Amino acid sequence: RQGSNGAPAGVDVVVIDTRTGARTPLTTSGQNIRPIWSRDGRQVLYVAEDGVYSRDARGIDPARRIVDDSTIGTNRIAAVELAPDGALVIRTYPGGAPAGRPFAGPSRDILLVTPSRSAGAPPRVTPLAATPATELSPHVSPDGQWLAFTSDRHVEVVRMPDARERLRLSTEAGASSPRWRPDGRAVYLREGASERLAEVALAFNPLRVIGRRVFEALPPVVND
């Protein structure tokens, strides 16, 4: 979106019908980024300047703020992912959080935000990866019980929702872009200077690596 002087005035979320090309704008002001679909395909969630919003994908109903920036304890929300049970996995970044907010620090962290079932009650916030390391690229397992992410250029997995188990999957620094295999039994990741693709097979209870396959090098990607 552009202002009257032609300069950028904001970023909007738009739904495009791939069959007809029809465009449905869901926002018209401010900075709105990182849209994702709800599990049923009826809602679009996105990050705005003051929290996470959800809106009917048809643009009929008004947007609803489901997470306020102040409730998660940090100053900025960078991205959001939806877990199968409706909880939100939120990636944060530092932004001068005021005193008194928990989890506020100089690092990039990953939090689990579980909406309250009581009207007006704040959501429950659980740190999944909140350390001095830089934690990025969260990806929830298909069953919603595990989270893969990067931590200071390594890929790790942590149990949800309590972070009781945590395991490093990468064998060298420079790992990125973890993604679960559809059956939830392995994680794909890039690692090494050549950013080769690896598949790390896992067993659970206890969490452990049971196999690894390495594929040919792929073009580099930008890590979010």
N, C-alpha and C positions, 0 to 999 in steps of 0.2 A: 504494500500500500504506500502511496506517495502523498505528501502534503501539497499545499497550494503552490509552494515554490519548487516543486519537483523533487525535493529531498525525501529520503525514506521517512515515513511517519509511523510505521509499525509493521507487525507481521501478523497475518491472519490465518485461521484454520478454515479450509474450504473442502467440501466433499464434492467429488466429481463423479458423475455417472459415466462409467466407461462405455456404455452402450450408446448413449445419446450425446455425451459431452456436456450435459447440463451441470452448472456449477451452483452449489448451495453454500454460501458463506455462513460459518457458524460464529465468527467474531468480526467485529468492525472497528475495534479500537485497541490500543495497547500492543504489547508484545506477547504473542501466543505461539508456543512452540511444542515440539515433540508429541504430536497427536497419536493416539492409539485407539483401536476399536475395543469395545466391550466384548465379552465372550459371546453374547447373542447377536452382535452386529447392529444393535439398535442405538447405541450411544457412542459418542466419541469423547475420550478423555484427553485433556491437554494441559500443559503447564502455562499459566499466566504469570503476571508480575507479582501477584499476591497469593498464589497457591495453585492447587489442582482443581480444574473444573470438569464437569460432565455436561454434555448437551445432546439432546435428541438429534440423531444424524439427519433428520429431515429439516431441521432448523425451525420447527414449529414451537416447541416448548422453550422457555428461557433457560439460559445456562445456570447450573447449580454448582456452587463451590463445595467440594467434598473434603478438601484438606486446606486449612489455612496455614500460610507460611509460619506463623507464630507458634502453632501447636506442635510442630515437629522439632523445635528446638534449634534450628539453624536459620540462617538469614535468607538462603536461596534454595529453591528446588530446581534441579537441572533436568531431570527426566523421571518418568514414572513407568512402571510395568505392573500389569494386573495379574495377581495370583488366581488360581482356580477357585478359591473360596471367597473371592471378592476383596481380599486384603491388597494393599498397594505396596509395592517395593519402590522406594523413592531414593534416587541418587541425588546427593546434595553437593554444593560447593561453597567454600567460605565466602562471606560477604560482610564481615564486620558485625557478627551477631552480638546483640546487646547482652550485658551481664544478666545472669539469672536463667538463661535458656540452657537446658541440658543438651549434651552432645555437640555443643557449639565449639568449634576449634578450627585450626588452620588447615585441616586435611579435607579431602573429599571422601565422604562416607556413604554407606548404604543402610537405610532404615526400613523396617517393616511397620506400616501404619495400618492398624486394624480398626475399621469404623465401629463406633459404639452402637449397641442395639437400643440404647435408651435415647430418646429424643433430647437434643440439646447437650448431651454429654460429649466430652472431647474424645477423640480416638485414642487407642492405646498405641504407644510408640515403642518399638523394640529395636535396639541397634543390632543389625546382623553383621556388619563390618564397619566398626567405628574406631579406628586406631590412628596413630600418626601417619600410617602409610596412605598412599593415594589409591583409593578403591573405586573402580569404574566398571562399566559394561555388565551390569547385573542381568542374569537370565534365569528365570524360574523353571524348574523341572516340570515335565508334564503332569506329575501327580501333586505338585505344589509343596513337596516336602524338602526340597533342596534348592540351593541357589548357587549358581556358578558365577564367578566374577573375576576381575583382575585386581591384583594388589601389588603395587610397585613392580609392574612388568612381569608378574607371575600370575598364573591362573589357579584359583582355589575353588573349593566347594565347601559350603557350610550348611548345616541342618537348619530348617525352618520349623517353627518360628522362634526357637530359643537359642540358636547358635551353639548348641552343646558340642557338636562335632565339627571339625574343620580340617581340611586336607588339601595340601598343595598337589596339583596335577602336572604342572609344567616341570621340565627337567633342566631348563636354563632360562636366563633372563631374556626379556624381549617377547614374552608370550602375550597374546591378546585375543579378543573377539571370541570368547567362549559361547558355544551354542549346544544345547542338549540334543541328542539324537531323539527322534520322535518316540521311541519306546522307553526313554528315560534311563537306559542302562549304560550310556556312554556320553562323553562330552567331546565335541570337536573344538579345536583351538589352533591358533597360529603360534609358532614359536621359532626362536633362533633368528640369526641375521637374515636368512633367506625367507623367513616367514612361511616355512613349510607347514602344510596342514597335517595335524595329528588327530587321531581318534583314541581317546583314553577310556577303556572299559572299566566299569566300577561294579563292586559288590557292596551290599549294605548290611548294617547291623552285625559287625561294625563296618563303618565306611572304609573302603580300601580299593586300591588299584589292582585289577586282575589281568590287564592286558593293554597293549599299546600298538597302534599301527601308524606309520608315517607315510604320507603321500608326497607327490611332487610339489615343488615350490609354486606358489601362486602370486599374482600381482599384489603389491602392498595396498592396504586399506587404511583409512583414517579411523582411529579408535575413538569412540564417543566418551 
